[in-house]
C-alpha cells in the first residue's frame, strides 16, 4: 500500500517537472495529487500525514514534500507562482484537501476540483497581489495541524 502510494507521488512529481511550461507543470502536480487523494485513500493518508506515528508513511510524506518544494521553487523562478507561497502552504492545502475528499466522497466527490481551481488562480502571478499579513506556518506547525485534522471525527 505505502509503496504504491510512493510510486504514484513520485510519478506525479516527475511528470510535473517534465513540463516545458513550468506553470502548467505546477498546476498539473497540484491537480494530480488532489485527484489521487480523492481516489486513493492511501495517497490521501500519506500526503496528509494522517498517521504521524507510522515512520514509513511519514518518510514518504517527507519525500513528497521535498518534491513539492522543488516544483514550487521552479515555478517561482519562472514567475508562474507568487513568491511567498511555500511548501508548507501546499502541504497544509493537501491536508485539508484529503479531509474534503474523504468527507465529500459520497455527496460531492468533485468538491476538491473547485478548491484546486481557486488555489491555482490565487497563486498566479498575473493577478493583483498584496503582501499577506500572516506569516507562513513552520514545518512543525503544519505537521501538528495536519495531525489534528486527520484525527478529527
N, C-alpha and C positions, 0 to 999 in steps of 0.2 A: 504494500500500500504506500508506504513512505517513499520507496524507490520510484514508483510510478509517478507520484506527485513531483518528486525532484526532477525526473526526466521531463515532465510537462513544463515545469517552471524554467528549466534550462533551455528547452526548445523555444519557448516564448521569448526569452531574453536574446538568444542567438538570432532568431528571426528579426526581432526589433532592431538589433544592431546591424543587420544586413541591409536595411533600407538605405537607399541613396538619399532620399529626402528624410532628413533627420526627424522633423516634426511628425511625419507620418509613422516613423518607427516608434516614436514615443507614444503616439495615440494608439497604435496597434498594441503595444505592450500593455497599456492600461486596460484597453478593451478586452484583450485576450485573457489577462489574469482575472479580471472580473467575471468574464464568461466562464472560465474554469471554476471559479469559486461557486458560481450559480449551478454548475452541472456536476461538479465533483467534490463531494464533502471532504475528501482527504486533502485536496488542494486548499479548500477554504480553511481547514483546521491548521494546515502548515503555515500558510501566509498570514493568518490572523494570530498565530501563536497561541492557539486555543488551549494547548496542553503544555504550559511552561515547564513542567517537571520532566517532560519527555525530551531528553537530551538530543536524541536523533532528530526529532521533528524540529527542535529549536535550531539545530545546526543547519538544517535545510532552509529554515526561515532566514537565518543569518546570511546564508549563501544567496538566497533570492534577494535579500535586502542589498547586498553588495552589487548584484547585477542591476537592480533598480537604480541605485545611485549612479552607476556608470551611464545608464540610459538617460537619466535626468541631466547629469553634467554634460553629456554630449549634446543634448537638446538645448541646454542653456548656452553653451559655447556657440551654437549655430543661431542663437537668437530666437529659437522657436518656443521657448518656455520662459516664463518670468524668472528672474534671477534669484528671488527669495524663496522659491519652492524647494523643499528639502526631501531627502529620502525618508525622514521621519514623518513628514506630512503625508507622503504617499503610503507609508506603512499604516498609518492611522486610517487613511481612507480605505485601504484594503481591509483593515479590521472591521470597520463599520459596514463595508460592502458585504463581507461574509455574514454579518448579523442580518443585514437586509435580505440577502439571498436566502438565508435559512428561514427567516420569518415570513417571507413572501412567496415561498416555493409553491404553495397551493393556490393562493389567491391573486398574486401579482408576480408571476415568475420573471417578468421583464422589467420590473421596477428599477433594477440596478442600471439598466441602459440609460434611463433618464438622468440618474445621478452622475454617470460617467460623462454624459454629454455636457452637463453643467460644469463639471470639473474641467474638462478639456477646453471648453470655451472660456472659462475663467482664468486658465493658465496661459492662454495665448498672449504673445507679446503685442499683438495688433490691437488689443482692447485697451481702453483707458485704465491706467493703473495708478493707484495711490499706494504709498507705503502702508504696510499693515501695522496696526497699533499693538499687536500682540506678537511676542517672540515665538519662534517655533519651539515645539517640545523637544526635550533632550531624548536620546535613545532610551534611557531608563524610564522616563515618564511615559513614553509611548508603550513600552512593554507592560508597564503597570496598568495603564488604562486599558490596553487590549486584553490583558488577563482578566480584568474586571468585566469587560464587555462579554468576553467569551463565557464567563461563568454566570452571567446574569440569566435569570429564567426567561 
